[in-house]
Amino acid sequence: MIKPKHDIAKVKADIADNFQKQVNVTVNLGRNKVLRFCGMLSGVYPALFTVEPADKNFLGKTSYSYAEVLCGNVSIRPAKSPKA
């Protein structure tokens, strides 16, 4: 049995720390398909979180469960702020 490195409470806390901030999202769709986009973490709820994509023409799912992050299907990273 593989022991997890994180638990769901740690994942929730990490995502809540980035609330209302720009994030880079990577989603593994399976069969060598990976979706990457930048957006704002717009909602943090008990069972899921939502990301509002920066691209208004974005067609895709923008709400994810914490379990998807824990399993590695979704990755959330803070966006690097541009240097002035």
Secondary structure, DSSP 8 states (H G I E B T S, - for coil): ----SS-HHHHHHHHHHTTTSEEEEEEEEETTEEEEEEEEEEEE-SSEEEEEES-TT--S--EEEHHHHHHTSEEEEE------
